[in-house]
Amino acid sequence: MGQTTFQGPVRSLNGFYSQGPGTIVTVGSATLTLDPATHGGKLLVITAATTTITLPAVNVTANPNSSGPGSDPNTPNNQGVTYAFVNTILAVAIKVLAPASNFLLGSAMVSAATPSGFFANGTTIRSINLNGTTTGGIVGSYFTITAIASGQYLVQGELPGSGTLATPFAVS
């Protein structure tokens, strides 16, 4: 089925669900730059122990007047797009990086014998880094990143780790 656009709220009395191979995107390369049309709303399955994934810049630009009434399905606005990640291999160096002038806000729980919560402040933190031990990245690590405002992403995650736990968040 092609892309469908609705104007106004959509109500389902029985829910919506996604299924099939198109709902999963395998991340098996050393580098990947995400785009909303290809990766948004999908489960991104990380199969590479070492990879750098770059998020697109958050664009909150309104639709141009030339797009006619209602929302343009080809709008560059990506506010609200969520990327969901699950790690299926022991991480060595997995990094998800926001572009310049875009920052991460939110938290991730790194779990071991004594779990610890770590926070991204939304003003200086640009990446989440998994190393397979202290910052998480053991098989089953799961986190989401959602474009919420101009230059800002929300992060939520559960990251199994080991050893003396440390923050997975960094300035770059």
Backbone torsions as a table, in degrees:
resi	resn	phi	psi	omega
1	MET	NA	143.3	178.7
2	GLY	-78.4	-179.0	179.2
3	GLN	-71.7	134.0	-179.3
4	THR	-120.6	137.8	-179.9
5	THR	-120.0	136.1	176.1
6	PHE	-116.1	147.3	173.5
7	GLN	-110.7	124.7	-177.0
8	GLY	95.8	176.2	-177.9
9	PRO	-69.0	150.6	176.2
10	VAL	-114.7	132.9	-178.7
11	ARG	-122.3	132.7	175.4
12	SER	-124.2	129.3	179.3
13	LEU	-84.5	-11.3	-179.3
14	ASN	-124.0	4.7	176.3
15	GLY	90.2	172.3	176.4
16	PHE	-123.1	150.6	172.8
17	TYR	-150.0	154.5	176.5
18	SER	-110.4	145.0	177.4
19	GLN	-152.8	163.6	176.6
20	GLY	98.9	170.4	-174.3
21	PRO	-64.7	-22.0	179.8
22	GLY	-72.0	-10.0	-179.2
23	THR	-89.3	-7.5	-178.4
24	ILE	-117.7	132.8	174.3
25	VAL	-121.9	124.5	178.7
26	THR	-85.3	129.6	176.5
27	VAL	-106.4	95.9	-175.8
28	GLY	-121.6	12.4	-177.1
29	SER	-108.3	168.3	-178.8
30	ALA	-70.5	-28.9	177.6
31	THR	-141.6	148.9	177.0
32	LEU	-152.9	131.7	172.3
33	THR	-106.6	122.3	-177.0
34	LEU	-79.1	151.8	168.5
35	ASP	-138.1	146.0	-174.2
36	PRO	-56.9	-41.0	-175.8
37	ALA	-66.3	-34.8	-177.1
38	THR	-90.4	-36.4	-169.8
39	HIS	-115.6	-19.8	-177.3
40	GLY	-66.1	137.5	178.3
41	GLY	72.7	7.1	179.8
42	LYS	-106.4	163.2	171.7
43	LEU	-91.6	117.7	-179.2
44	LEU	-94.9	109.2	-175.7
45	VAL	-94.2	112.1	-177.4
46	ILE	-84.2	118.9	-180.0
47	THR	-117.7	4.6	179.5
48	ALA	-108.5	127.9	-178.9
49	ALA	-68.2	-25.9	178.4
50	THR	-128.2	117.0	179.0
51	THR	-158.8	151.0	171.7
52	THR	-120.4	121.9	-178.8
53	ILE	-112.0	124.4	-178.5
54	THR	-105.9	128.0	177.2
55	LEU	-77.6	153.4	173.2
56	PRO	-76.7	156.5	175.1
57	ALA	-62.8	141.3	177.0
58	VAL	-72.5	126.8	-179.4
59	ASN	-118.6	116.6	179.3
60	VAL	-110.1	17.0	-179.8
61	THR	-61.6	135.6	178.4
62	ALA	-70.4	159.4	176.3
63	ASN	-61.9	143.2	177.2
64	PRO	-71.3	154.4	178.5
65	ASN	-59.2	-27.6	-177.5
66	SER	-67.7	-11.6	-177.5
67	SER	-81.6	-4.6	176.8
68	GLY	84.6	-173.3	-178.3
69	PRO	-68.4	149.8	179.5
70	GLY	80.0	-172.9	-177.8
71	SER	-88.3	142.0	178.5
72	ASP	-84.8	121.5	-179.6
73	PRO	-66.2	-14.4	178.9
74	ASN	-102.0	17.0	-178.7
75	THR	-60.6	145.4	175.2
76	PRO	-79.0	-7.6	-179.7
77	ASN	-64.7	123.6	-179.6
78	ASN	-119.4	17.8	177.8
79	GLN	-62.7	132.3	180.0
80	GLY	94.5	-8.3	179.9
81	VAL	-72.8	132.2	179.8
82	THR	-113.9	137.1	173.7
83	TYR	-113.6	123.0	179.7
84	ALA	-109.3	130.6	-176.4
85	PHE	-120.0	140.6	169.5
86	VAL	-134.8	136.0	-178.6
87	ASN	-98.1	125.9	-177.8
88	THR	-111.8	8.3	-179.9
89	ILE	-141.9	148.0	179.5
90	LEU	-59.9	120.9	-177.7
91	ALA	-67.8	144.1	169.0
92	VAL	-110.1	-50.3	177.6
93	ALA	-156.3	85.8	176.3
94	ILE	-104.8	124.4	-179.7
95	LYS	-127.9	132.5	170.5
96	VAL	-114.4	120.3	-169.0
97	LEU	-120.0	131.0	172.4
98	ALA	-85.0	145.6	179.3
99	PRO	-67.9	169.2	179.7
100	ALA	-51.3	141.9	179.7
101	SER	66.9	15.5	172.5
102	ASN	-122.6	138.4	-172.2
103	PHE	-134.5	158.5	179.9
104	LEU	-98.5	139.8	178.3
105	LEU	-131.7	139.8	177.0
106	GLY	130.0	-156.0	-173.8
107	SER	-149.3	161.7	174.4
108	ALA	-141.8	139.2	175.6
109	MET	-97.2	120.6	174.5
110	VAL	-100.2	120.9	-171.6
111	SER	-109.1	132.5	172.3
112	ALA	-149.9	-148.7	178.6
113	ALA	-55.8	-42.2	175.1
114	THR	-123.5	103.4	-177.5
115	PRO	-64.8	152.8	177.0
116	SER	-136.7	141.2	175.4
117	GLY	-98.1	138.8	178.5
118	PHE	-126.8	149.2	-170.9
119	PHE	-125.5	142.4	172.2
120	ALA	-104.6	131.9	-169.8
121	ASN	-85.6	-8.7	177.5
122	GLY	81.8	-0.9	-178.0
123	THR	-127.5	-20.2	179.5
124	THR	-132.2	-21.2	-174.4
125	ILE	-83.8	125.2	-178.3
126	ARG	-119.1	-7.8	-177.5
127	SER	-144.6	156.3	170.9
128	ILE	-117.9	130.1	-172.2
129	ASN	-126.8	124.3	179.2
130	LEU	-110.3	132.7	-178.5
131	ASN	-118.8	3.2	178.2
132	GLY	85.5	-3.9	177.7
133	THR	-137.3	-99.1	-168.7
134	THR	-65.1	-29.2	-179.5
135	THR	-105.8	13.9	-179.8
136	GLY	89.2	179.6	179.9
137	GLY	113.8	8.5	172.4
138	ILE	-70.5	154.1	-179.6
139	VAL	-48.4	131.2	-179.0
140	GLY	101.2	-3.7	175.1
141	SER	-59.2	135.6	-176.2
142	TYR	-139.0	134.2	175.0
143	PHE	-154.4	156.1	176.3
144	THR	-122.1	150.9	176.6
145	ILE	-134.2	123.7	-175.8
146	THR	-123.4	131.9	175.0
147	ALA	-71.8	116.2	-175.0
148	ILE	-113.7	-25.5	-177.7
149	ALA	-159.4	170.8	179.0
150	SER	-55.0	118.1	177.6
151	GLY	72.8	16.9	-176.1
152	GLN	-140.3	132.4	176.6
153	TYR	-115.9	143.5	173.6
154	LEU	-97.2	130.3	178.3
155	VAL	-113.7	137.4	172.5
156	GLN	-139.7	132.8	-177.8
157	GLY	-161.9	159.2	172.5
158	GLU	-123.9	114.5	-173.0
159	LEU	-124.1	98.5	175.1
160	PRO	-61.2	136.4	-179.5
161	GLY	-142.2	-167.8	178.3
162	SER	-155.8	163.8	178.7
163	GLY	78.4	-155.3	177.6
164	THR	-82.2	109.1	-171.4
165	LEU	-69.2	147.8	-179.1
166	ALA	-139.5	162.6	-179.4
167	THR	-64.8	136.9	174.0
168	PRO	-84.4	-5.3	-175.2
169	PHE	-92.4	141.1	178.9
170	ALA	-145.2	164.0	-178.6
171	VAL	-74.0	-19.9	175.1
172	SER	-157.2	NA	NA
